Amino acid sequence: MDTLPLPDGALTIGDVLDGKVGFTIIQNWVEDAGIAIQAGTDSCVVNGNVTIGDSEDMSATCMAGYAGITVVVFMDDAFDPDDCEACNADDLSEMGGNYEFCAYRIEIPCEPVEVECGEPSASPSGSFYPSSEPTDSPTVSMAPTDAPTKSPSESPTDSPTSSPTSGPSSPPSEGLDQVPPEPVCPEREAILIANEGETMYPDIPITITKQNVTHVGFQVENTFAQTVSSIFTQYHSGSFGETECIEEENVEQDMPIEFVARCMHKTQISIVNVWITDCNETERSFLDELLDNAEVPECCHPGDECKTVQYTFKVPCVDPCPPDEVTATEAPIDTRKLHEVDAHDLIRKKKTHDGSTKEFEDLTGHPEPNGAEDHFCVVEDYPCGPGLDKVHVCHYSARDGYKTFCVPEADSDALRFYPKDYCGPCVGGYAVA
């Protein structure tokens, strides 16, 4: 698959107003094209028959200093905007559908970015005129004093001691001899950056469990004093800004829900939205009937409208006190234990469906390098193929749903970046017919 870089002048960045950055996409690709532009999760436009030089002005919400946009350019003459799936696809590779296309994920800084200046000039800049006319004769230095002072200056105020001290000075105090204590490592905490609704949580509902620069593991739990009707968690699941939104119903206290989120390339953080709802009309509610009116977005597939609060967190992806052996090239967090993979208990039923390695690679792309000793899925657990030297994996796509593939072990590493994927054949409610 050939790649095409973003053409010069195709993106211009405007001003930042009310937490949004303006930008303009200019059609600088081909003579006539279709263009889909997605700014965040709520704004997406699709236009057909866009001639070269035409432009589209939009704005994107800034989060932690950056705004993310996705631009999909359709090169196919038969492109039909009504048939476009770019605004609904989860993966960047699926946004073009059956058309010839190029897709770009762009992060726009919302604050000025410092850049290094160029090299200094080869020689100092010259002036046209001297600062003043030269004097007619050499300047005269200050004249010496008439005579030396009549007496030497006074002697030092402190005279030497009459005799040596009886012994060496006393040793330093006991506290100075001690080795200073090791610094205490700061806690790994998510940071609340916005909320909608009046009720604040008793304790922060997000706990960070793992950080390795590219991914961050975290738990979401109910910290209120009673069972909540639903907790919706929206987080970044892919390297191109794709988001997942998962609902957990009737969540009691001390029942953490585990997730792994993808981190932003520039800022090494991830943004997580949490909605907590209370639909109970009979018992005393912990949310306010009038003031807690946040809206759960359609992508989360909410049910009935209930009392709702929303919290938006900035989750750091860098461990403030990493172990000595951990480096930035460490393998991404093992996603086999993600919240979505509830089907592991059923995997041993071995309900198998055919899939080709090439089709899997077309969907997932080449796996990124990692430092793991073993591959994400191993032949010993889920063998397949004529020689039983490949491994079964279950991959999810918005177009085809869950589908089983038989791939080499190395290709299974791509599953680390797809929260709904898991090792083994698709089974139960996760299988395709």
C-alpha positions as CSV (number, residue, x, y, z in Angstrom):
1,M,0.0,0.0,0.0
2,D,1.5,3.3,-1.1
3,T,1.5,6.2,1.3
4,L,1.1,9.9,0.4
5,P,2.4,12.6,2.8
6,L,0.2,15.6,3.7
7,P,0.7,18.1,0.8
8,D,2.2,21.5,1.6
9,G,-0.4,24.1,2.4
10,A,-3.2,21.5,3.0
11,L,-3.6,22.6,6.6
12,T,-3.5,26.0,8.1
13,I,-4.0,26.7,11.9
14,G,-6.0,29.6,13.2
15,D,-6.6,31.2,16.6
16,V,-7.6,29.5,19.8
17,L,-10.9,30.8,21.2
18,D,-13.0,29.4,24.1
19,G,-10.9,26.2,24.3
20,K,-11.1,25.5,20.6
21,V,-8.5,25.9,17.8
22,G,-9.6,26.9,14.4
23,F,-8.1,25.3,11.3
24,T,-8.6,25.1,7.5
25,I,-8.2,22.1,5.3
26,I,-7.3,23.0,1.7
27,Q,-7.8,20.4,-1.1
28,N,-4.3,20.2,-2.4
29,W,-4.3,16.5,-3.4
30,V,-5.9,15.9,-6.8
31,E,-8.0,17.7,-9.3
32,D,-11.3,16.4,-7.8
33,A,-11.7,14.5,-4.5
34,G,-14.0,13.7,-1.7
35,I,-13.0,14.8,1.8
36,A,-14.1,13.7,5.3
37,I,-12.9,15.8,8.3
38,Q,-13.5,14.6,11.9
39,A,-12.7,17.1,14.7
40,G,-13.0,15.3,18.0
41,T,-15.9,12.8,18.6
42,D,-18.8,15.2,17.9
43,S,-18.0,17.0,14.7
44,C,-17.6,15.3,11.3
45,V,-18.2,16.6,7.8
46,V,-18.1,14.8,4.5
47,N,-18.0,16.6,1.1
48,G,-17.9,15.2,-2.4
49,N,-16.6,16.8,-5.7
50,V,-14.2,19.0,-3.9
51,T,-12.0,20.7,-6.5
52,I,-8.4,21.5,-5.9
53,G,-8.0,24.7,-4.0
54,D,-11.3,24.5,-2.2
55,S,-11.2,24.8,1.6
56,E,-13.2,23.9,4.7
57,D,-13.0,25.9,7.9
58,M,-13.6,24.0,11.2
59,S,-12.6,24.0,14.9
60,A,-11.5,21.3,17.3
61,T,-11.6,21.2,21.1
62,C,-8.3,21.5,22.9
63,M,-7.5,18.8,25.5
64,A,-4.2,19.1,27.5
65,G,-2.7,21.5,25.0
66,Y,-3.6,19.6,21.8
67,A,-6.5,19.1,19.5
68,G,-6.9,15.9,17.4
69,I,-8.4,15.8,13.9
70,T,-8.7,13.1,11.3
71,V,-8.7,13.9,7.5
72,V,-9.7,11.3,4.9
73,V,-9.2,12.1,1.2
74,F,-11.0,10.0,-1.3
75,M,-9.3,9.8,-4.7
76,D,-12.0,7.7,-6.4
77,D,-14.2,9.4,-9.1
78,A,-17.1,7.3,-8.0
79,F,-17.0,8.5,-4.4
80,D,-20.5,9.0,-2.9
81,P,-20.7,11.1,0.3
82,D,-23.9,9.3,1.4
83,D,-22.0,6.0,1.2
84,C,-19.1,7.2,3.4
85,E,-18.3,5.4,6.6
86,A,-15.3,7.6,7.7
87,C,-17.3,9.2,10.6
88,N,-18.4,5.8,11.9
89,A,-15.3,3.6,11.6
90,D,-13.3,2.7,14.6
91,D,-10.0,2.1,12.8
92,L,-8.2,4.5,10.4
93,S,-7.6,1.6,8.0
94,E,-11.4,1.2,7.6
95,M,-12.4,4.8,7.0
96,G,-12.0,4.6,3.3
97,G,-14.4,1.7,2.8
98,N,-14.1,0.4,-0.7
99,Y,-12.7,3.6,-2.2
100,E,-9.1,4.6,-2.9
101,F,-8.2,6.9,-0.1
102,C,-5.5,8.5,2.1
103,A,-6.2,9.1,5.8
104,Y,-4.3,11.3,8.2
105,R,-4.4,11.7,12.0
106,I,-3.1,15.2,13.0
107,E,-2.4,16.7,16.5
108,I,-2.7,20.5,16.5
109,P,-0.9,22.3,19.4
110,C,-3.2,24.8,21.1
111,E,-0.4,26.8,22.6
112,P,2.7,28.4,21.1
113,V,5.5,25.9,20.5
114,E,9.1,26.9,21.0
115,V,11.5,26.3,18.1
116,E,15.2,26.7,17.9
117,C,16.5,29.8,16.1
118,G,18.8,29.6,13.1
119,E,22.6,29.9,13.2
120,P,24.0,33.3,14.2
121,S,25.3,35.6,11.5
122,A,28.9,34.9,10.3
123,S,30.2,38.3,11.6
124,P,28.9,41.1,13.8
125,S,26.6,43.5,12.0
126,G,28.4,46.7,11.1
127,S,27.3,50.3,11.9
128,F,27.4,53.1,9.4
129,Y,28.9,55.7,11.7
130,P,31.0,55.8,14.8
131,S,29.1,56.6,18.0
132,S,30.9,60.0,18.3
133,E,33.7,62.0,16.8
134,P,37.2,61.0,18.0
135,T,38.8,63.4,20.5
136,D,41.6,65.7,19.5
137,S,44.0,64.3,22.0
138,P,44.4,61.3,24.3
139,T,42.0,61.4,27.2
140,V,43.7,62.2,30.6
141,S,43.4,59.6,33.3
142,M,42.5,60.6,36.9
143,A,45.5,62.2,38.6
144,P,47.3,60.4,41.5
145,T,46.8,61.6,45.0
146,D,49.2,64.3,46.3
147,A,51.0,62.0,48.8
148,P,50.8,58.7,50.5
149,T,48.5,58.4,53.5
150,K,50.2,59.4,56.8
151,S,49.8,56.0,58.5
152,P,48.9,52.5,57.5
153,S,45.4,51.3,57.9
154,E,44.3,50.0,61.2
155,S,45.2,46.4,62.2
156,P,42.7,43.6,61.9
157,T,40.1,43.7,64.6
158,D,40.6,40.0,65.6
159,S,44.1,39.2,66.9
160,P,45.4,35.6,66.8
161,T,44.6,33.4,69.8
162,S,47.3,33.4,72.5
163,S,47.7,29.6,72.3
164,P,46.5,26.6,70.3
165,T,43.2,25.1,71.3
166,S,43.3,22.1,73.7
167,G,42.0,19.7,71.1
168,P,40.3,19.4,67.7
169,S,37.0,20.9,67.3
170,S,34.0,18.8,68.2
171,P,32.7,16.4,65.5
172,P,29.7,17.3,63.5
173,S,26.3,16.7,65.0
174,E,24.8,13.2,64.7
175,G,22.2,14.3,62.2
176,L,24.8,15.5,59.7
177,D,26.6,12.1,59.8
178,Q,23.4,10.2,58.7
179,V,22.7,9.4,55.1
180,P,19.6,11.4,54.0
181,P,16.5,9.3,53.5
182,E,15.5,8.2,50.1
183,P,13.0,10.6,48.4
184,V,9.4,9.5,48.5
185,C,8.0,8.7,45.1
186,P,4.9,10.7,44.3
187,E,1.7,8.9,43.8
188,R,0.5,8.1,40.3
189,E,-2.8,10.0,40.1
190,A,-5.2,11.0,37.4
191,I,-6.0,14.7,37.2
192,L,-9.6,16.0,36.9
193,I,-9.7,18.7,34.2
194,A,-13.4,19.2,33.7
195,N,-16.8,18.0,35.0
196,E,-20.4,18.5,34.1
197,G,-23.1,18.3,36.8
198,E,-22.8,19.5,40.4
199,T,-22.2,16.3,42.4
200,M,-18.5,15.6,43.0
201,Y,-17.3,12.1,43.7
202,P,-16.4,11.2,47.4
203,D,-13.0,9.7,46.2
204,I,-11.4,9.8,42.7
205,P,-12.9,7.0,40.6
206,I,-9.8,6.4,38.5
207,T,-6.7,4.5,39.8
208,I,-3.6,4.1,37.6
209,T,-2.2,0.6,37.5
210,K,0.5,0.6,34.9
211,Q,2.4,3.2,32.8
212,N,4.9,2.6,30.0
213,V,4.9,5.8,27.9
214,T,2.8,4.4,25.0
215,H,-0.1,2.9,27.1
216,V,-1.6,3.5,30.5
217,G,-3.6,0.9,32.5
218,F,-6.2,2.2,34.9
219,Q,-9.2,1.1,36.9
220,V,-12.6,2.8,37.2
221,E,-14.8,2.1,40.2
222,N,-17.8,3.4,42.0
223,T,-16.7,5.5,45.0
224,F,-20.2,6.5,46.0
225,A,-22.0,5.0,49.0
226,Q,-24.5,3.0,47.0
227,T,-24.9,1.1,43.8
228,V,-24.9,3.2,40.7
229,S,-27.1,2.4,37.7
230,S,-24.3,2.6,35.1
231,I,-20.7,3.8,34.6
232,F,-19.7,4.7,31.0
233,T,-16.0,5.0,30.3
234,Q,-14.7,6.5,27.1
235,Y,-10.9,6.2,26.4
236,H,-8.4,6.2,23.5
237,S,-8.1,2.7,22.2
238,G,-6.0,3.1,19.0
239,S,-2.9,4.9,17.8
240,F,-4.9,7.2,15.6
241,G,-7.2,8.7,18.2
242,E,-10.0,6.1,18.0
243,T,-12.1,5.9,21.2
244,E,-14.0,3.2,22.8
245,C,-17.0,3.7,25.2
246,I,-17.9,0.9,27.5
247,E,-20.9,0.7,29.8
248,E,-21.0,-1.3,33.1
249,E,-24.4,-1.6,34.7
250,N,-25.4,-1.9,38.4
251,V,-21.9,-1.2,39.7
252,E,-21.4,-1.7,43.4
253,Q,-18.6,-0.3,45.5
254,D,-15.2,-2.0,45.4
255,M,-15.8,-3.5,42.0
256,P,-13.0,-2.0,39.8
257,I,-13.3,-2.2,36.0
258,E,-10.0,-2.5,34.2
259,F,-8.9,-0.7,31.0
260,V,-5.8,0.1,29.0
261,A,-5.7,3.3,27.0
262,R,-3.4,4.5,24.2
263,C,-1.3,7.6,25.0
264,M,-0.9,10.8,22.9
265,H,2.4,10.9,21.0
266,K,3.5,14.4,22.0
267,T,2.2,14.9,25.6
268,Q,2.4,11.3,26.8
269,I,-1.0,11.5,28.5
270,S,-4.4,10.0,27.8
271,I,-7.9,11.6,28.2
272,V,-10.6,9.6,29.9
273,N,-14.3,10.5,30.2
274,V,-16.4,8.9,32.9
275,W,-20.2,9.2,33.1
276,I,-22.0,8.0,36.3
277,T,-25.8,7.6,36.2
278,D,-28.5,7.0,38.7
279,C,-31.9,5.8,37.3
280,N,-33.3,4.7,40.7
281,E,-36.6,6.6,41.3
282,T,-37.6,4.8,44.5
283,E,-34.6,5.2,46.9
284,R,-32.8,8.3,47.9
285,S,-30.6,9.4,45.1
286,F,-26.9,10.4,45.4
287,L,-27.3,12.7,42.4
288,D,-29.3,15.9,42.1
289,E,-32.5,15.7,40.0
290,L,-32.1,19.2,38.4
291,L,-28.4,19.9,38.5
292,D,-26.9,16.6,37.5
293,N,-27.9,16.7,33.8
294,A,-24.8,15.7,31.9
295,E,-25.5,13.9,28.5
296,V,-23.9,10.5,27.6
297,P,-22.9,10.7,23.9
298,E,-24.6,8.5,21.3
299,C,-21.4,6.5,20.7
300,C,-21.8,5.1,24.2
301,H,-25.3,3.7,23.3
302,P,-27.0,5.1,26.4
303,G,-30.4,3.8,27.4
304,D,-33.1,5.8,29.2
305,E,-32.2,9.4,30.3
306,C,-31.2,9.4,34.0
307,K,-29.5,11.7,36.4
308,T,-25.9,11.9,35.2
309,V,-22.6,13.4,36.1
310,Q,-19.5,13.5,33.8
311,Y,-15.8,13.7,34.8
312,T,-13.0,14.2,32.4
313,F,-9.5,13.1,33.5
314,K,-6.0,13.6,32.3
315,V,-4.1,10.4,32.9
316,P,-0.3,10.5,32.8
317,C,1.5,7.8,30.8
318,V,4.9,8.1,32.4
319,D,5.7,6.5,35.7
320,P,7.1,9.2,38.1
321,C,9.4,6.6,39.7
322,P,10.0,3.8,37.2
323,P,12.0,0.7,38.1
324,D,15.6,0.7,36.9
325,E,14.9,-2.0,34.3
326,V,12.0,-0.2,32.7
327,T,12.7,1.8,29.6
328,A,10.7,3.8,27.1
329,T,11.0,0.9,24.6
330,E,9.2,-1.5,27.0
331,A,6.5,-3.6,25.3
332,P,3.0,-2.1,25.5
333,I,0.8,-3.3,28.4
334,D,-0.6,-6.8,27.9
335,T,-4.2,-6.2,26.8
336,R,-5.3,-9.8,27.2
337,K,-6.7,-9.0,30.6
338,L,-8.8,-6.0,29.3
339,H,-12.3,-5.4,30.4
340,E,-13.8,-6.3,27.1
341,V,-12.3,-9.7,26.9
342,D,-14.9,-11.5,29.0
343,A,-14.9,-14.5,26.7
344,H,-11.7,-16.0,28.0
345,D,-13.6,-18.5,30.1
346,L,-15.2,-19.8,26.8
347,I,-12.1,-19.8,24.6
348,R,-11.3,-23.5,25.4
349,K,-14.5,-24.5,23.6
350,K,-12.3,-24.1,20.4
351,K,-15.2,-23.0,18.1
352,T,-13.1,-22.2,15.0
353,H,-13.6,-20.1,11.9
354,D,-11.3,-19.8,8.9
355,G,-9.3,-16.6,8.4
356,S,-6.3,-15.7,6.3
357,T,-3.0,-14.0,7.4
358,K,-3.2,-11.5,4.6
359,E,-6.7,-10.4,5.5
360,F,-5.6,-10.0,9.1
361,E,-2.6,-7.9,8.0
362,D,-4.8,-5.7,5.8
363,L,-7.0,-5.0,8.8
364,T,-4.4,-4.5,11.5
365,G,-1.2,-3.3,9.6
366,H,2.2,-4.5,10.6
367,P,2.8,-5.0,14.4
368,E,5.0,-2.4,16.1
369,P,8.3,-3.7,17.5
370,N,8.3,-4.5,21.2
371,G,10.7,-5.9,23.8
372,A,8.5,-8.8,25.0
373,E,10.2,-12.1,25.3
374,D,7.1,-13.9,24.0
375,H,4.6,-12.9,21.4
376,F,1.2,-11.7,22.3
377,C,-0.4,-15.1,21.4
378,V,1.6,-18.3,21.4
379,V,1.2,-21.5,19.4
380,E,1.3,-23.7,22.6
381,D,-2.0,-22.2,23.6
382,Y,-4.0,-21.8,20.4
383,P,-2.3,-23.8,17.5
384,C,-3.7,-23.7,14.0
385,G,-2.6,-24.2,10.4
386,P,-1.6,-27.4,8.5
387,G,1.6,-27.8,10.5
388,L,0.0,-26.4,13.8
389,D,2.8,-23.7,13.7
390,K,0.5,-20.7,13.7
391,V,-1.9,-19.2,16.3
392,H,-5.6,-18.4,16.3
393,V,-6.6,-14.8,17.1
394,C,-10.0,-13.1,17.3
395,H,-10.0,-9.6,15.7
396,Y,-12.9,-7.1,15.8
397,S,-13.7,-4.6,13.1
398,A,-16.7,-2.2,12.9
399,R,-17.5,-3.5,9.4
400,D,-17.3,-7.3,9.9
401,G,-17.6,-7.7,13.7
402,Y,-15.6,-10.4,15.4
403,K,-13.7,-12.8,13.1
404,T,-11.1,-15.6,13.7
405,F,-7.8,-15.6,11.9
406,C,-4.9,-18.1,11.8
407,V,-1.7,-16.0,11.8
408,P,2.0,-16.4,12.6
409,E,2.9,-15.6,16.2
410,A,4.7,-12.4,15.3
411,D,1.6,-11.0,13.7
412,S,-0.4,-11.5,16.9
413,D,1.6,-8.7,18.5
414,A,-0.8,-6.2,16.6
415,L,-3.6,-7.3,19.0
416,R,-1.9,-5.2,21.8
417,F,-3.4,-2.1,20.1
418,Y,-7.0,-3.4,19.7
419,P,-8.8,-3.6,23.0
420,K,-11.6,-5.9,21.7
421,D,-9.1,-8.4,20.3
422,Y,-7.9,-11.5,22.1
423,C,-6.0,-14.8,21.6
424,G,-7.8,-17.9,20.4
425,P,-10.8,-18.4,18.1
426,C,-13.8,-16.1,18.5
427,V,-16.4,-17.9,20.7
428,G,-19.8,-17.4,22.2
429,G,-21.3,-14.0,21.6
430,Y,-18.0,-12.9,20.1
431,A,-18.1,-15.4,17.2
432,V,-19.2,-14.8,13.6
433,A,-21.6,-17.1,11.8
